[in-house]
Amino acid sequence: MAEKKLFYPFIVEPFQEDYTGHLAWSMNRIYRHFTDRLYVVTDPNGVPFGYGTSTWALIDYETRQPVNLETLPDGGFHQALLDEDVPINGPSRARVQETEPVLRHTAAYTDLDINGHFNSIRYIDLLLNTFDKDWHDTHTVRRIEMAYGLEAYAGQQLRVYRHTLSDDRVAFEVRRPTEDEKSESVLVRAVLTVKTRN
């Protein structure tokens, strides 16, 4: 692994299984306001068992606006770029045409992140909560793709729409009503790839 990567040791204890390993991330692309970050989750011996990719923006703490990464002093993040990639497919695109939500949720205080926005991880909770326990007992989530658009805030109603694309892929949209209640704005689009348990 290259020297410019950051490594984080972790211990995860889902149910009765124990995993110990490392999370490493690096950047391989910089756009005007965004960076692509790559993730590798390894066991203690460095053997990968999971990969991820995400796009991040650097937000100015005072203005709450994205920072132009091309104007950062000393070349900004360019010295941290690595010519690497992760062995997973890029994100897919799927639109959900359903007109009736499968779940409604009013954003509460404990749903918020430090910026007062609905927390990214809580969106995953919403998607998973559209399935009942029997479904979870018979399926494993293999891949999560999230495309974040607008932010949600405390007190706003979120509506989750779900569309089955195939036996192993499910698309979602999380929407909120517009102020005039005549239409909806899409906050998040997502695709879950799942596998039936044997």
C-alpha positions in Angstrom: 0.0 0.0 0.0 1.2 3.5 -0.8 2.5 5.8 1.9 -0.2 8.5 1.3 -3.0 6.3 2.4 -4.6 6.7 5.8 -5.2 3.5 7.8 -7.7 3.1 10.6 -7.8 -0.1 12.7 -11.2 -1.2 13.7 -13.1 -3.9 15.5 -16.7 -4.7 14.4 -18.9 -7.1 16.4 -22.0 -7.8 14.4 -24.0 -10.4 16.4 -21.7 -13.2 17.4 -19.0 -12.7 14.8 -15.8 -10.7 15.5 -13.8 -9.0 12.8 -10.6 -7.1 13.3 -8.9 -5.3 10.5 -8.0 -2.0 8.9 -9.8 0.6 6.8 -7.6 2.5 4.4 -8.6 5.3 2.1 -6.9 7.4 -0.6 -7.9 9.9 -3.3 -7.5 9.2 -7.0 -9.4 12.2 -8.6 -10.0 15.8 -7.8 -12.6 17.9 -9.5 -13.3 21.6 -9.0 -15.5 21.0 -5.8 -15.2 17.2 -5.2 -12.7 14.4 -4.7 -13.1 10.7 -5.3 -12.1 8.6 -2.4 -11.3 4.9 -2.4 -11.7 2.5 0.5 -10.2 -0.9 1.2 -11.3 -2.9 4.3 -8.7 -5.6 5.1 -8.2 -8.3 7.7 -5.2 -8.1 10.1 -3.0 -9.8 7.5 -3.9 -7.2 4.8 -6.2 -9.4 2.8 -9.0 -7.3 1.4 -12.6 -8.3 2.1 -14.4 -5.1 1.1 -14.0 -2.0 -1.1 -15.8 1.3 -1.4 -15.7 4.5 -3.3 -17.3 7.9 -2.5 -17.3 11.5 -3.7 -16.6 14.2 -1.1 -16.9 18.0 -1.1 -14.9 20.2 1.2 -17.4 22.6 2.9 -16.4 26.0 4.2 -17.4 25.9 7.9 -18.6 29.6 7.9 -20.3 29.9 4.5 -21.5 26.2 4.4 -20.6 26.3 0.6 -18.3 23.9 -1.3 -14.7 25.1 -1.5 -13.0 25.4 -4.9 -10.3 22.8 -4.6 -8.4 24.3 -7.5 -7.6 27.4 -5.4 -6.4 25.8 -2.2 -2.9 27.0 -1.1 0.2 24.8 -1.8 -1.6 22.7 -4.4 -4.3 21.6 -2.0 -5.0 17.9 -2.2 -3.1 17.3 -5.4 0.0 16.0 -3.6 -2.2 13.4 -2.0 -3.5 11.9 -5.2 -2.7 8.2 -5.9 -2.9 6.5 -9.3 -5.1 3.7 -7.9 -8.5 2.3 -8.2 -10.7 -0.2 -6.4 -11.9 -3.5 -8.1 -15.6 -2.7 -8.0 -18.0 -1.3 -10.6 -18.9 2.4 -10.4 -22.4 3.5 -9.3 -25.4 2.6 -11.4 -28.5 4.7 -12.1 -32.1 3.8 -11.5 -35.2 5.9 -11.4 -38.1 4.9 -9.2 -41.5 5.5 -10.8 -43.6 4.4 -7.9 -46.2 6.9 -6.7 -46.9 5.4 -3.2 -44.2 5.5 -0.5 -43.5 2.3 1.3 -42.3 4.2 4.4 -42.8 7.7 5.8 -40.5 9.2 8.4 -40.4 12.6 10.1 -36.8 13.7 10.6 -36.0 14.0 14.3 -33.2 15.4 16.3 -31.4 12.1 16.6 -31.4 11.7 12.8 -29.2 14.8 12.4 -25.5 15.2 11.8 -23.2 17.9 13.2 -24.3 20.3 10.4 -28.0 19.8 11.3 -28.7 17.7 8.1 -30.3 14.3 8.1 -27.4 11.9 8.6 -26.2 9.9 5.6 -26.2 6.7 7.6 -29.8 7.2 8.7 -30.9 7.1 5.0 -29.5 3.6 4.9 -31.6 2.8 8.0 -34.7 4.1 6.2 -34.0 1.9 3.1 -33.5 -1.2 5.2 -36.6 -0.5 7.3 -38.8 -0.8 4.2 -38.3 -4.6 4.5 -39.7 -6.7 7.3 -37.8 -9.0 9.6 -38.6 -12.1 7.4 -37.0 -10.5 4.4 -33.9 -9.6 6.5 -33.8 -13.2 7.8 -33.6 -14.5 4.2 -31.4 -11.8 2.4 -28.0 -10.3 2.8 -27.1 -6.8 1.5 -24.1 -7.2 -0.8 -23.7 -3.6 -2.1 -25.1 -0.2 -1.2 -25.1 2.6 -3.7 -26.2 6.1 -2.5 -26.4 9.3 -4.5 -27.1 12.3 -2.3 -28.9 15.3 -3.6 -30.7 17.8 -1.4 -30.4 17.9 2.4 -33.2 17.2 4.8 -33.7 18.9 8.2 -35.5 18.2 11.5 -39.2 18.2 11.2 -39.4 17.5 7.5 -41.3 14.5 6.3 -39.4 11.9 4.3 -41.1 9.5 2.0 -39.3 6.3 0.8 -40.2 4.8 -2.6 -39.0 1.4 -3.6 -38.8 -0.5 -6.9 -37.5 -4.0 -7.5 -35.2 -4.0 -10.5 -34.4 -7.7 -10.5 -34.1 -10.6 -8.0 -30.9 -9.2 -6.6 -31.3 -5.4 -7.1 -33.7 -2.9 -5.5 -33.9 0.8 -6.3 -35.0 3.6 -3.9 -35.8 7.2 -3.8 -36.1 9.3 -0.6 -38.3 12.3 -1.3 -39.8 15.2 0.6 -42.8 17.3 -0.3 -42.1 20.7 -1.7 -43.3 23.7 0.4 -46.5 24.0 -1.6 -47.1 20.2 -1.1 -47.9 19.9 -4.9 -44.8 17.9 -5.8 -41.7 16.3 -4.2 -38.0 16.8 -4.3 -35.6 13.8 -4.5 -33.1 13.8 -1.6 -31.4 10.5 -2.2 -31.3 7.8 -4.9 -30.1 4.4 -4.0 -29.6 0.9 -5.2 -29.2 -2.2 -3.0 -27.7 -5.4 -4.4 -28.9 -8.3 -2.3 -28.3 -12.0 -2.1 -30.7 -14.7 -0.9 -29.3 -16.6 2.0 -28.9 -20.4 1.6 
